[in-house]
Amino acid sequence: MTYYKDNKGKTYRVPVTRSEYDLDEDLFRLSLELPGVSKDGVEILLPDSKTIRVTGDREEFYFLKVLHFPTDLDPEKIVTSFENGLLEMSVSPVVPQIKKIAVM
C-alpha cells in the first residue's frame, strides 16, 4: 500500500493497481485494474500531450495513476471501456505531418 497526500494535507491510501500498456500497430493499448471502483468513480485527464492521469475513488480509498508515454497522444482518438473493474483504453499517438516550406 502506498500513500498520497493532496494539496490540502489529507492523506489517502493508494492501492497498487496492475497496469499494462504496449504499442500495437500505431496504437497504445492500456489496461488498468480498478477493483471495487464504479464507472462513475473514474476520471481520465490529459494534463499534457504525453501523459494520462487516471483518478477515482471508492468509499475507503482514493487512487491516482499517472502514465507517461514516449510520444505525443491524440486526444481526439482515445477510446475507453470499463467493465468489472477493468479500464481499457486505446490511444493513438499523434502522426507527424510533413509540411513543405516554400523557399523565398
N, C-alpha and C positions, 0 to 999 in steps of 0.2 A: 504494500500500500504506500502510495506517495501522497504528498500534501501540497495544496495550492493555497496561496494567500491572495485574496483580492485586494483592490486598491482602498478598501475601507477597513482592512485589517482582519476580516473574517477568514478563518482557516477552514478549508474543505478537505475531506478525504477524497482522494482521487484513485480509483481502482486502475490498475494497469490493464488496459484492454489490448487485445490482439488486433493488429492491423497489418495489412499487406498491400503493396501495390507493385505493378510492373507495367512495362511498356509493351503493348501488343499491337502491331500494325498501326503505328502512329496514334495510339490511343492508350492513355493511362487507365488501368482498371484498379479500383481501390475497394477493399473490403475492410470493414471495421465492426468488431463485435461490441454491442452495447446491451448486455443482458439486463432485463428489467426496466429498460427505458422505452417509453412510448414514442410514437412518431411525432407527436406534438411537443415532446420534450427535447427535440434535437434542433439545433440551429447550425447552419453552414455559412461561413463567411469567407470572402477572399480579400484579406487585408492588403495584399499586393499581388502582382501578376504571377508570382511563383509559389504562393502559399495558400493552403486551405486550412481553415480553422474550424473544427467541429466542437461545439459545446452543447451542454444539456444538463438535465438534472432528473433525479427521481427523489423520493422522499428523504433518503438517508445520505445522498451524496451529490456532488456537482462534479462534472468531468470536463476536461479540456484536452483536446488532441490537436496538435499543430503538425501539419505535414508540409515539408519543403520539397519542391520539385526542381529538377535541373534546368527546365526550360519554362518560358512564359506559357501560361494557360489561357485558353479562350473561354471567357465567362459565358459566352452565348452557346457553347457546346458542352454543357455539363448535364448529364442525365443521372438521376438518383432513383433508388428504390430502397424501401425499408420494410422488412418483414421479419417477424420473430426475433427481434433484437439484432438483426444483421443489416447494417447500412452498406449498400453497394453503390459505387459511383463509376461512371465512365467520363473521362475528362480528355478533351482534345488539346494538344499543345498548339500554340499559335504557329501557323505556317508562314515563314518569312516571305514577303512579297518582294520580288526584284523590281526595282524602279529604274527606268532608263533616264539618265540626266542628259539633257541637251548641252552640247559644248557651244559656248558663245564666243 
